Structures are given as C-alpha cells and as structure tokens.
C-alpha cells in the first residue's frame, strides 16, 4: 500500500526562524497602536524565541475600536 503525503489547504501560525518548525500560535500577543499587533513566538523543538509585528491595513468600512469595544457607561 502506498502512502500519499498530506497537503494542508490552510496555513496557520508561522515557521520557526531558527529550525523552520511549524508554530501554530504565538506564545503571547499584544495590541499596539491603532494598526499594530506584536507577537512573541516560542519553538518547543529548538527552544528559540522571536518576535513579529503585524501591521493591519485600514479600510473605509473597517470597524473602529469604539465599535468593537463599546463603552459600558449608561446615561
């Protein structure tokens, strides 16, 4: 019986900067500024740590942070 290698249709996370091991999710994430997210990654295979910063694009129909996190104040 022959084996067919599994091919992923979607790619999640990223690959380790040191050993190229696939990382599913960051160890820690932080929302910075209006359009920036900072991620800290840790590879369990080679014990390497590294950081990435993701810049998001702003479009006219994008929601503002006030729309996503509305105020709880009631008048």
C-alpha positions as a printed Julia matrix, in Angstrom:
75×3 Matrix{Float64}:
   0.0    0.0    0.0
   1.41   3.41  -0.94
   1.21   6.46   1.29
   0.1    9.85  -0.02
   1.6   12.81   1.83
  -0.91  15.11   3.5
  -1.04  18.61   1.98
  -2.53  21.37   4.03
  -5.02  23.68   2.44
  -4.61  26.42   5.02
  -1.54  27.71   6.8
  -1.84  28.79  10.41
   0.81  30.45  12.55
   4.29  30.56  11.05
   7.57  28.69  10.88
  10.34  28.97  13.46
  13.02  31.46  12.44
  15.72  29.05  13.67
  14.69  25.47  12.74
  11.69  26.01  10.4
   9.34  24.01  12.68
   5.69  24.99  12.17
   4.28  27.04  15.05
   0.52  27.13  15.38
   0.02  30.17  17.64
   2.15  32.8   19.35
   3.11  32.38  23.0
   1.94  35.93  23.7
   0.3   38.76  21.73
  -0.17  42.46  22.4
  -2.33  45.03  20.63
  -0.23  48.13  19.94
  -1.29  51.43  18.47
  -4.17  51.59  16.05
  -2.93  49.14  13.41
  -0.2   47.02  15.01
  -0.12  43.65  16.78
   3.07  42.36  18.45
   3.56  38.55  18.76
   6.17  36.6   20.76
   6.79  33.09  19.42
   8.43  30.15  21.22
   9.52  26.98  19.42
   9.22  23.83  21.55
  11.54  21.93  19.19
  14.66  24.14  19.36
  13.65  26.37  22.34
  14.11  29.5   20.23
  12.13  32.71  20.91
  11.48  35.51  18.43
   9.07  38.39  17.85
   6.94  39.58  14.95
   4.94  42.76  14.4
   1.86  42.66  12.18
   0.61  45.86  10.54
  -3.05  45.85   9.54
  -4.5   47.86   6.7
  -7.2   50.39   7.41
 -10.13  50.44   5.02
 -13.13  52.74   4.91
 -15.5   50.01   6.09
 -13.21  48.8    8.9
 -14.66  49.0   12.39
 -13.16  51.38  14.93
 -12.03  50.2   18.37
 -15.05  52.06  19.84
 -17.36  49.91  17.69
 -15.57  46.7   18.64
 -15.28  47.58  22.36
 -18.24  49.85  23.1
 -18.32  51.86  26.31
 -20.23  50.3   29.19
 -21.26  53.67  30.56
 -25.01  54.08  30.78
 -26.52  57.55  31.0
